[in-house]
Amino acid sequence: MMETFCGRSCDVCGQKEALGCPGCKAGPGRPFGGECELARCCRQKGHESCDTCLFQGRCATLRDRNRQLEYRQRRMEEERERAAEIARRAPALGKWLRVLFWLVIAANVIGLAGSDYFRQAAPGIYLLSRTGALACQAAYGTVLLMLSREEHGYRTAGVCALAAMGANALVAVISGTGDPPDWILLLAIPAGLLALIGMYGECNANSQVLDGVDNCLAEKWTKLWKWYVGCVAAMFGSILILAMPLLGGIVLLGATIGDLVVNILKIVYLYRTSKIFGMYAADSRERSM
């Protein structure tokens, strides 16, 4: 059986010992974690080597086989640079993402006192809840801007969070006058759009910083944004079908439950993301000691 896929001999490779390579089929050509395109191609087509492939005469990858070692070294260097960049950003990401996690928890707890029941039964608690919610939103946007030093995508989320906080604060001030005008409801539209854009920026930024660190969790952040869009669309849809109260109520109930699930998942993902970078930061400190 040929020792390599492309036909080259491992014995004439000047970098075999320097790279600690155990051989093509056990090293860069192995089924899992391998990094040779020729090996991957042969395995996908069921060939033991390129010699049994009908397309070998016009295969650009095979013609470029002498540069595979160069490509491998370049990828290894890129991986080392990527690991160094992750280690550099991990302390800040772990710290500020953990702060975001606790801010979300605080905002949800404070929001419980912002219901209409407290508005009628305990106006003081209701007012304190609204003020606390705005403070949490302002702090959240500020932390996102702090995170933008490590990943630019957080900047959009931070700006949108602070702008939405401003719109909500304006609504709170005008509503507190005792007889708010009808047009005050129109402020809910830009505030909703800002929340939508901000959620996209945050989910996308979290996915970007996790790329190459935890690709599974990065994909979950991307899906979370799609779920959030679906919930927002369902809520608007329930308003548009008010002519059918039963159907509109069912859609609104589904959107409310979906929004709750999205909020819970966001808390879980924030915890996991902050924990991952916290572990990276701890490992980096141990290696530097």
Protein Blocks (a to p, Z undefined) as FASTA:
>chain_A
ZZbfnopafklpmklmmnopabjklmmmpfghpabfklmmmmmnopabfklpcklmmcfk
lmmmmmmmmmmmmmmmmmmmmmmmmmmmmmmmmmmmmmmmmmmmmmmmmmmmmcfklmmm
mmmlmmmmmmmmmmmmmmmmmmmmmmmmmomklmmmmmmmmmmmmmmmmmmmmmmnopac
fklmmmmmmmmmmmmmmmmmmmmmmmmmmgoklmmlmmmmmmmmmmmmmmmmmmmmmmmm
mmmmmlmmmmmmmmmmmmmmmmmmmmmmmmmmmmmmmmmmmmmmmmmZZ
